Amino acid sequence: MRTAGLIVVLALVVTPCPAAEPTRRLLTARASALDPRARPHPEIDFVFEKSGKPADLEHASVDTAIPSRGRLVVWLMDHNAGLFERVNALGLHALQPHYANKWFSLVPPTDRLARGLVRLEAATGRDVSDQVAIPAADGMMERVRMFLRWLAQEQPEGRWEQFLTADGAAVRWEKVIIAGSSHGATTAARFALEVPVDRVVMLCGPRDQDQDWQAGPSATAKERFFGFSHVLDGGWSGDHYCRSWELLGLERFGPIEVVDDTAPPFGNTRRLVSAADVGGDEKRAHSAVQPGKGSPRGADGRWLYDPVWEYLFTHPVEQVGEPVPRDPDCRHDHPLGG
């Protein structure tokens, strides 16, 4: 007589652990909702809506899992998600305000300082230019302050309040890395001449080749200015960048270094260029120096300029290269309007 074996199958039920909450958070808000004093200025294309969509969105992000460097990157151009991800990974907060940055093609310079004054008024909201009328509530400085006040309440774990004075009445600009690309890089440089900041990062900039404000006195020490451009960019081939860099006095901190041939710290210089392959496209060369679809990648799929961006945003400012003479081949006499 055969005995039927009884096979008991025990089902092991595994309860999955809950997914960890993401530590990096992107926050957005409309500038017009944060400050009832905010007003549009359509005469310089500074508006709150375009084609029925909000045009005054501001962006901010931080990764609370990364040890903080206690510095805030204020980006003076359209929001760049790739850039924000990278600076957050370096322990930096990042913020992009809505400010008057569309006036460039609408307000031609009247003399060799005029464009710098328009930039300064757009950045500070102070009445320094007779070509525009941008009150304090609509200037970049106040937009940053109001956004930080909101961020401090909206995301307490982000510790955004560290970038404001104790009473919230002002931004602690000495803790700010003011940065931008092209037009934004140029305004960042002009602002830093007026207001002391921790660092200036100028991607494909500054330009204003027919202006002389770059040679003016600076509230920010010049070793805190860092520039990076591509040699096929029209701003480079037209001597716009080399001229601005020399008017800023950056040759005192080392020669122009080609990042494709050297490794960080690039001789501790403040002037970096690249000749990486961009398909011979001048427009792509202009945008290539910031994260984006036009920036060159290596065989591993990573952006070639990752070490460059880390250098620009975190290199110790007290470490500088050896001074070099001005470049005799750099054109310094661009005519007004040229």
Secondary structure, DSSP 8 states (H G I E B T S, - for coil): ----------------------SEEEEEEEHHHH-TT---BGGGTB-SEETTEES-EEEEEEETTS---S-EEEE-SS--HHHHHHHHHTT-EEEE---S-S-TTTS--SSTTHHHHHHHHHHH--S--SS----GGGSHHHHHHHHHHHHHHH-GGG-GGGGB-TTSSSB-GGGEEEEEETHHHHHHHHHHHHS--SEEEEET----TT--GGGS--SS-GGGEEEEEETTSHHHHTTHHHHHHHHTTGGGG---EETTT--TTGGG-SEEEE----TT-HHHHHHHTSSSTTS-B-TTSSBTTHHHHHHHHHS-TT---------TTS-----TT-
